[in-house]
Amino acid sequence: MVKKIAEKGYIFLMLGLLYAPILMIIIYSFSNTNNFTFPEGFTFEAYVSLFTNAPKKLWDSLYNTIIIAVISSVLAALIGSISAVGIFYLKPRTRRLVENVNQLPIINSEIVMAVSFMLFFATLGFPQDRIWGFVRLILGHVTFCTPYVILSVMPRLMQMDPNIYEAALDLGCNPTKALFKVIIPYILPGVISGFAMAFTISLDDFIITQLTKGASTGIDTLSTYLYSSLRNASGLKPFWMPVFTIIILVVVTVVMFMNFRKAGKVHMKKGGK
């Protein structure tokens, strides 16, 4: 009895530590203050201010964040999927070596990667303008997002029957056609999961973005703009709470949609049987 209570208490404690800060953000988004109080009770003034009086820099940073995240995650999904297929067909010893190398960017400290990118782009003499700033950011984000896509796709390849690909070749498909007709449809769920993970990681990255974007490019993402606004202003502006709340709701909605969609497919397969 004591063991069960302790186990449940531990679970609730961990869930509280994880989700209580998120719940506080949502609650304080209705306060319209930056000191976490409710002098006027619950109000939607912060949401109204977000869409009427928010600085143009905020919307520019949001636009930059989405553009960088979409392009980086799409490229990472393509490169990671092709790389995973190539790694899968390597010899076992070579495959283990490449898989270990693939995990280095994941376990490596992010500040080390950020400084490495900064030195790399400075050594190559990348111009300090807006276009090349985006190029640097996209290259950096693709680099640290691709390993996550590979890790998402590899389990699907491990579950795949290798005879399916060989059967496609025996039935007249060339290697390219067999790749697009057999392997890619099978690994597609892993590709989608890798894309979603890469998009999320790119969306909230700060350290690599801050050190890679260039000081004179004028590019800001949500994270770097939040950092600069906190340095130059007194406290957190009230409109930031609705921004965070909307992001949370969008992410939760997408995750729930994907889970319900997956559960629906599993139910239909069971019903078909």
Long-range contacts (C-beta under 8 A, 24 or more apart in sequence): 22-248, 25-241, 25-244, 25-245, 25-248, 26-245, 26-248, 28-241, 29-241, 29-242, 29-244, 29-245, 31-238, 31-241, 32-238, 33-238, 34-235, 34-236, 34-237, 34-238, 35-235, 45-238, 46-238, 46-239, 46-241, 46-242, 47-242, 49-238, 49-239, 50-239, 50-242, 50-243, 53-239, 54-239, 57-220, 57-225, 58-225, 58-239, 58-243, 60-220, 61-220, 61-221, 61-222, 61-224, 61-225, 62-222, 62-243, 64-134, 64-219, 64-220, 64-221, 65-203, 65-221, 65-222, 65-223, 66-203, 67-134, 68-134, 68-137, 68-138, 68-141, 68-202, 68-209, 68-221, 69-141, 69-199, 69-202, 69-203, 70-199, 71-138, 72-137, 72-138, 72-141, 72-142, 72-145, 72-198, 72-202, 73-145, 73-195, 73-196, 73-198, 73-199, 73-202, 74-195, 75-138, 75-142, 76-141, 76-142, 76-145, 76-146, 76-148, 76-149, 76-194, 76-195, 76-198, 77-149, 77-191, 77-194, 77-195, 77-198, 79-142, 79-146, 79-149, 80-145, 80-146, 80-147, 80-148, 80-149, 80-150, 80-152, 80-153, 80-191, 80-194, 80-198, 81-149, 81-153, 81-184, 81-187, 81-190, 81-191, 81-194, 83-146, 83-150, 84-149, 84-150, 84-153, 84-154, 84-157, 84-187, 84-190, 85-153, 85-157, 85-179, 85-183, 85-187, 87-150, 87-154, 88-154, 88-157, 88-158, 99-154, 102-147, 102-150, 102-151, 103-147, 103-151, 105-143, 105-144, 105-147, 106-147, 106-148, 106-151, 110-144, 110-207, 110-208, 111-207, 113-143, 113-144, 113-208, 114-207, 114-208, 114-210, 114-211, 114-212, 115-211, 117-143, 117-208, 117-211, 117-212, 118-211, 118-212, 121-212, 126-214, 128-214, 128-215, 128-216, 128-217, 129-217, 130-217, 130-218, 130-219, 132-214, 132-217, 133-213, 133-214, 133-217, 133-218, 133-219, 134-219, 136-212, 136-213, 136-214, 137-209, 137-212, 137-213, 137-219, 140-208, 140-209, 140-212, 141-202, 141-205, 141-208, 141-209, 144-201, 144-205, 144-208, 145-197, 145-198, 145-201, 145-202, 146-198, 148-194, 148-197, 148-198, 148-201, 149-191, 149-194, 149-195, 149-197, 149-198, 150-194, 151-194, 152-190, 152-191, 152-193, 152-194, 152-197, 153-187, 153-190, 153-191, 153-194, 154-190, 155-190, 156-186, 156-187, 156-189, 156-190, 157-183, 157-187, 157-190, 160-186, 160-187, 192-258, 196-254, 196-258, 200-251
